[in-house]
Amino acid sequence: MNGEEIMDMMGLKDQYIIKPPPLDEKAIQDELTDREHALPPPQYAMILAEHKAKAVGDSLLLKNDTLRSNTDRKGMEYYVIGSDTIVEIDGTILEKPTDENDARNMLTRLSGRWHSVHTGVSIYSSTNNYETPITSFTETSQVKFTHLTAADIEAYIKTQEPMDKAGSYGIQGIGGQMVESIQGDFFAVMGLPMHKLSRELAKIIVNFLN
C-alpha cells in the first residue's frame, strides 16, 4: 500500500496501523458531486479525507473495537490520518475506474496532456475523541503524460494496475513509465504528501508536548 511505504520512509515503521475506513465511500462521493454547486476538486479531496479519518476515529471509540485498549492508555495521544487522492482534468474529477472500459477512457483522455493530482489529508486526535480534525489540507501536483497509443493503453490495462488507482494509473508502479514530467510533490501523486504531512505532524506533536 502506498500509505505504508511512505509512513515507513518517514521513520514511523511499526508505529502505526493501517485500518480501512468503515464507511460507504461511493455514497459520500455521490453526495459531494450531486451538490447544487460542485466543490472545487482540492476541497472535494480534503472533505473525503476528513470523512475517512473521522470514520476510523469513531470506530476506535466503540467498545467492541480491538484497538480500544490502545486508545484508552492515559497520557497518550493517538492520531488518525485520512487521505484521498483524485485526478482532475478539464475540471472533471477522475476517481478509480469502475471497469476496464472506464480505465481505457481515462487513460485515453490523459494521453499527451497535463492534469492535476489532488491529495487531501486530514488528521484527527484522540484528545477530542476524534470529533473535529486538528488539521486538514490538500497538496496539488501537476503531471504530464506522454502520448499513449491504443496498444500502450491495452497493455497497461492488462496488468490490472489501473483498476484500483485514481485516474487509472499508479505513478509508483508500471504507470510511472507513462509520466513524462511532474511539477510538485511526487509522494502526493503516490497518495500521501510526505513533506507536508511530516511538517504538520511535527507541529502537532510539539504542541502536545508543550
Order of alpha helices (4+ residues) and beta strands (2+ residues): alpha-alpha-alpha-alpha-beta-beta-alpha-beta-beta-alpha-beta-alpha-alpha
